[in-house]
Amino acid sequence: MATMIQAIRMALHVGESRLGVTDIFGEDVGAPLGGVFTGTQGLETAWNTPLDERGIVGTAIGLALAGQKPVAEIQFCDYAFNTIDLLKLAGNTYWSSGGDWNVPMVLMTPVGAGIRGSLYHSHSFDAQATRIPGWKIVMPSTPRDAYGLLLSAIQDPNPVMFLMPKALLRMKGAPGEIPGEPEDERTLNQMIDAPLGDRSAWKPTWPSLEDLFIPIGKARIAREGSRVTVITYGRNVPMALAAAEELAGEGQGIDAEIIDLRSLHPYDWDAITASVRKTNRVLCVNEDTEITNFGEHLIRRIAEELFYELYAPPKLLAGAHIPGIGLADNLERASVPQKESIRAAIAELAAHEP
């Protein structure tokens, strides 16, 4: 019963022990902290860098071009914006070299609101990430998907961005859903979680983990439904599921299908198409600001290719277009989608008849 952050840590252990990962690095990634969210505790190849996001990305590119397989972390995605030019270089190298040079690097970074991180620790990065060609971009919503998507990212020969929804990092999965993990959460905690206090002599005892490669570009139907399609990912998936279950339990015939994209690029257009043709109504939900939002791209393509399947205008529910998110809980909740706003948007779409 791993949490998402434990699943990430176990995937990184598999990566360095048998998938060729040579370096795991970033600010506070090495001992003794093991990452601000503890995602790199006990890993053999983890080391600390200076507070220099451009240096982190540049080092990862250099190591990848030299034949290594690095996993780099930007401590919070809010500080990735000053690396955009380097991210573009990493993304275009394979194309610009005519396929002669691969860049096998993974860039991990926590994203989104939900922990009251205020102005500098609450940004989303998904819309910006999808504007950088050459990158594959994934965001899990469950510990199992975090494990399987990260292993696929490590195995990929070119750059993959692994966006971690920070509000879900302590979310627990079902017992045994990470292949090889002990089913008892206390046993797992004792095996891989560093103790409080002095950690200088501590070593993890890793379970006998098995490979699980979740294909990049394949969505998950998190809930079957027939009335409204909800396309979302990351933190919004469990909120959308909760909203859908509430509406379904009221006996008004509002049955929402929830698509967890898991991969923002490439994304699963076949799954979107099949669902929209079934429900004829679509809602896109994410936390990034509503102007030039990734959901707007999906709505544009849905309108162009599936217009005559629709009974209602496609709807976007996204974060407010504001400079930052406030520290107070009510300000944060008002800035990004919540279960209540997702529920209201589903109900509004469901009311449209053909």
WOTAGI-V150796 format. One record per residue. PSI is psi in radians with two decimals (none if undefined). Layout:
psi = (PSI PSI)
This chain:
psi = (1.15 2.60 2.96 -0.70 -0.59 -0.67 -0.71 -0.77 -0.73 -0.65 -0.69 -0.63 -0.78 -0.71 -0.79 -0.40 -0.47 0.04 0.16 0.09 2.24 -0.51 2.33 2.06 2.80 -3.04 2.10 0.31 -0.61 -3.01 2.62 -0.23 -0.80 0.64 2.56 -0.41 0.17 0.41 -0.19 0.34 2.32 0.10 2.42 -0.59 0.20 2.35 2.76 2.53 2.91 2.96 1.41 1.59 -0.66 -0.66 -0.65 -0.87 -0.75 -0.71 -0.72 -0.74 -0.81 -0.78 -0.73 -0.73 -0.42 0.09 0.06 3.08 1.54 2.66 1.98 2.60 2.30 2.12 -0.70 2.48 -0.34 -0.45 0.18 -0.25 -0.46 0.20 0.17 -0.73 -0.64 -0.65 -0.65 -0.69 -0.78 -0.67 -0.50 -0.02 -0.81 -0.73 -0.82 -0.36 0.16 0.52 0.11 -0.45 2.07 2.73 1.40 1.28 2.62 2.32 2.01 2.49 2.37 2.48 2.75 3.09 -2.89 -0.15 0.25 0.93 -0.04 -2.66 -0.67 0.11 0.58 0.05 2.75 2.77 0.05 -0.72 -0.76 -0.73 -0.70 -0.18 0.02 1.72 2.63 -0.19 2.49 2.47 2.18 2.63 2.00 2.82 -0.04 2.75 -0.70 -0.80 -0.62 -0.78 -0.91 -0.63 -0.64 -0.66 -0.70 -0.65 -0.74 -0.68 -0.35 2.46 -0.06 3.05 2.38 2.32 2.16 1.76 2.13 2.00 1.83 -0.49 -0.28 0.04 -0.44 0.11 2.35 2.48 -3.07 2.65 2.28 0.19 -0.32 2.01 2.06 -0.18 2.62 2.50 -0.40 2.12 -0.58 -0.69 -0.78 -0.77 -0.77 -0.49 -0.72 -0.12 2.22 2.52 2.82 2.68 -2.49 2.13 0.17 -0.55 0.03 2.43 2.40 2.73 1.76 2.38 2.91 1.47 2.54 2.79 2.52 1.90 1.84 2.12 2.32 2.23 0.07 2.07 2.91 2.26 1.73 -0.46 2.25 2.47 3.04 -0.16 -0.70 2.39 2.23 2.06 2.06 -3.02 2.89 -2.41 -0.51 -0.25 -0.94 -0.56 -0.72 -0.69 -0.76 -0.74 -0.75 -0.71 -0.69 -0.83 -0.72 -0.57 -0.11 -0.08 0.43 0.15 0.31 1.76 1.81 2.40 2.25 2.03 2.05 1.82 -0.68 -0.70 2.12 -0.48 2.14 2.64 2.84 1.45 -0.56 -0.73 -0.70 -0.82 -0.82 -0.70 -0.77 -0.65 -0.41 -0.74 -0.49 0.20 2.43 2.40 2.22 2.27 2.21 3.01 -0.31 2.80 2.56 -0.32 2.30 0.92 2.60 -0.61 -0.52 -0.65 -0.79 -0.73 -0.70 -0.78 -0.66 -0.76 -0.65 -0.72 -0.35 0.39 -0.77 -0.01 -0.19 2.39 -0.15 2.69 2.36 2.53 2.45 2.26 1.96 -3.10 2.69 2.58 1.38 2.76 -0.48 3.06 2.31 2.82 -0.66 2.48 -0.70 -0.56 -0.73 -0.78 -0.59 -0.23 -0.43 2.78 2.54 2.97 -0.69 -0.72 -0.58 -0.78 -0.80 -0.70 -0.69 -0.79 -0.67 -0.76 -0.68 -0.41 -0.26 2.20 2.71 none)
